[in-house]
Amino acid sequence: MEVLWAPWRGTYVRGPKREECFLCQFPQDPPERDAATYVVHRGATGYILLNLFPYSNGHLMVAPYAHVASPEELSPEALLELMQLTNLGLRALRQVSAPHGFNVGMNLGTAAGAGLAEHLHLHVVPRWQGDVNFMPVVGDTRVIPDALDQTWARLRQAIAEVQGPTPEPGEA
């Protein structure tokens, strides 16, 4: 098998692991840390962030602030905003990356493939015709063309353009 180097992933994999739920912790960090935690946008009851182990370039996660395992546990307002944030992420990704399609979904429970089953989150995975091509099958490798920092900056700008400036926490 050939090897493609992605040193930005190694830094995360070998780095210290948080004991607390990162989906609870990241929005508690000050907004100045959004670039470091790849928080793209903060809403009133939830937020959008880049997946640190993306299936494709721009793979987003949309999560409520509430530490719940299932959408049935969300308030009606939080459930509505989860979908509104998903739409905002879709619009930003269309503007930034012009994908040909998307996979959007949730894995509820470890049996369904959830890596973090105790905190609900929705995946938005941009797709392009032929993006799975031969690399994952023959090369056992995924190709992600942009660094997370670059993707974060472009998505943050696109969200500001499609929605307006990101409000400070408590202003949304």
N, C-alpha and C positions, 0 to 999 in steps of 0.2 A: 504494500500500500504506500502511495506517495503521501507526503506530509505537507500541509499548508500551515504556516505559522500564524498564530493569532495571539500575540503576547498580551494584549489587553484582557483576554479571557484568563490567562494564567495568573495574572495579578489578583483577580477576583477569587479564583478557585483556591489559591494558596493563602489568601488573606484571612484575617481573623473572622470568625463567624459570630454573628449576633445571637445571643441567647433568646432575645425577645423577637416577636413577630416583626419582620422588616416592613410588612405592609401597614403595621400599626406605627412603627417607629419613624419611617421616612416622612410622613406628613407632620409629625411632631417636631422634626428638625426645623430650624429657621429656614425661611425661603432662600437665604443666601447659599444654602447647601443643596438646592435643587439640581444644580449642574453635577454635583458629586454623586447624587443619588438617582440622577436621571428622571426626576420628577418633571414632567413636561408642562402640566397644568394642574392647578388646584381649584376645586369647586367648593360648594357649600357643604356637601355631604360625602364627597368622594373626589378622586383625583386620577390623573393619567400619568403613567411612567413607562419608560422603555424597559423591555425585558432584558436582563443581563445575559441570558442565554437564548438569543433569538433564533427562531426557525428561519426567518428571513430578515432582510434589512428593514428597520422600522417597526419590528414586532412590538406592539404596545400591550400594556396591561391596564385595565380600568378597574379600580378597586374602591369600595366604600371605605370611609374612615372607620365605620363600625366593624368590630371583630366578630363577624358572623360567618357561618359555614355555608349558608344556603340563601338564595334570594327570598324565600318565604319569611325569613327573619328580619328583612329590611322594612323600614317604614315606607309608606307609599311615596313620600318625597324622595327618599334615598334611592328607591327602585327606579323612579322616573329619571332622576339625575344620572344614574348609572347608564341608562340608555342615551340620555342627552350627551353625556361625556363620550360615549362610544361614537355617536354621530359626529361630534367635534373632532375626535381622533381620525375618523374616516375622511372628513373634509380636509384636514391638515395633511394626511398621508397622500390623498389624491393630488393636492397642490404641490407637495414636495417631491413625490416619487412617481407619480402617474402609474400606479399599479394596474394590471389588467383585471384584478379581482381581489377578493379577501376571503379569509376564513375568520369567522367571528364565533366565539363560543366559550363555554365554561365547562370545566371538569369538576363535577361535584362528588367528592369522596375519593379516597385513594384507589378504590376499585375502578373508578372511572378515569384514573390517570392524574389526579391532582397531586402536584408536588408539595403544595401547601394547602392541605384540605381544610384547615381550621379557619382560613380567612378567604372568603369569597373574592374572586377576581375573574374578569372577563378578558379573553385574549382577542386581539385584533392583529391578524397576520396578513400583511400585504403579499400578493402573489402576482407573478408574471408568467406569461406563457413560456413553458420550457424551463422554469426556474428550478425544477427538481432534476431535470436533465440527467446526465450520467454520474455526476459527482457523488451524490449520496448513495447511489446503488452500486456503482463500480468502484468508486474511489473511497467510499465510506467517509466522506467529507462534505461539510456544508461550506458554501462560499458566501461570506457576508462582505459586500464590497466597501462599506463605509464603517469608520470607527463610530462607536456609540456617541462620543462627544460631538462629532459632526452631525449625526442624525438628530441628536437632542437639540442642537442649536437651530437647525433648519425647521424642526417641528415646532419649537417654541415660537419662532418668528411666524410660521404659517398660522398658528393658533391666534397670535396677536392680530394677524391680518384678517382672518375669517370671523373673529369674535370681538376683537378689541383687546386692550391690555389685560394681563392677568391681575385680578384683584389681590390685594394683600389679605392674609387670613383674617376672617371676621368681617370683611367688607362684602363678601359674595352674597 
